[in-house]
Amino acid sequence: MKKYLLILLFLPCLSIGQQSYLDSRGDPQLWGSVEISDLKKETYAEWFHDSTEAYISKNENHVSEGLIDYKVKIYMGTWCGDSKRWVPRFLEQWEALGLNSDRIEIIGLHGNRKLYKQAPDHSEMEYNIHRVPTFIFLKDGKEYARIVESPVNDLYTDVAHIASGYPSTPRYAGVTFLSSVIDTFDLADIKESDIELMSRKISRLVAKPGELNTYAHKLYSDGKIKEAEWVYQLNTHLYPYHPGVLQSMGTFYKNVEDLKKAIEYCHKSLIIEPDNPKLISLLNDLNNSKSD
């Protein structure tokens, strides 16, 4: 009995501390709380230093003064190319501005499928993290601005805009809008005609098919099945003839064991992209499962 109590006491420590794991290629990755010094260790040092050496930082007093009261929470993946590029450069820029690194908190998200973009304590759900890296600027404990995946302008300009009180609108505005819809409305009350209307409304906010696909996949990984289905469906309205969007919809239905809809969407994708071997294999597997 004492043994199990000790295990239970130890579990909360795991949920907020740093853990490491091997990805599908056998490479070590960080999960949970990450110190800046961790990124400079042998496993990650090469890409960390390559990124900082390629970046020319700037320092202007008004920018430093404008950021002195901010804390920055960074969600990243040590497996992610964009994180490898922008996190080291952000840290380099922060240091060049003379700002205290103690005001930065870094959280590594998981990269494997079952825990995709999840933190050990699931804090990424509170901040609606769907892309990495995401830099969240907090003042008095409240979010003031964020940089999502990469700067809108360049890194220094985006940071300077935040310091001046006029932050740029971050990338993936369509996801931000849909997240507010999901938080505000009961999706069961949204009719098919409403989805068509909404797809037209957000079309100017979505730049490419992968934006909503990634968001839907993150929702699915978080166990938000209805929300994920709704976003996938919305994407098929935005991109009705995109084979990747249709295949993603089919894969979703396969995962939730709706074989009829999975076959329907994969077949639509195959009509557009008849020579896709992965899609052909997927459709064969679905048909075999249906016959079983």
Buried (B, 14 or more C-beta within 10 A) or exposed (E): EEEEEEEEEEEEEEEEEBBEBEBEEEEEBBBBBBEBEBBBEEBBEEBBEEBBEEBEBBEEEEBBEBBEEBBBBBBBBBBBEBBBBBBBBBBBBBBBBEBEEEBBBBBBBBBBEEBBBBBBBEBBBEBBBBBBBBBBBBEEEEEBBBBBBBBBEEBBEBBBBBBEEEBBEBBBBBBBBBBEBBEEEEBEEBEEEEBEEBBEEBEEBBEEBBBBBBBBBBBBBBEBEEBBBBBBBBBBBBBEEBBBBBBBBBBBBBEBEBBEBBBBBBBBBBEBBEEBEEBBEBBEEBBEEEEE
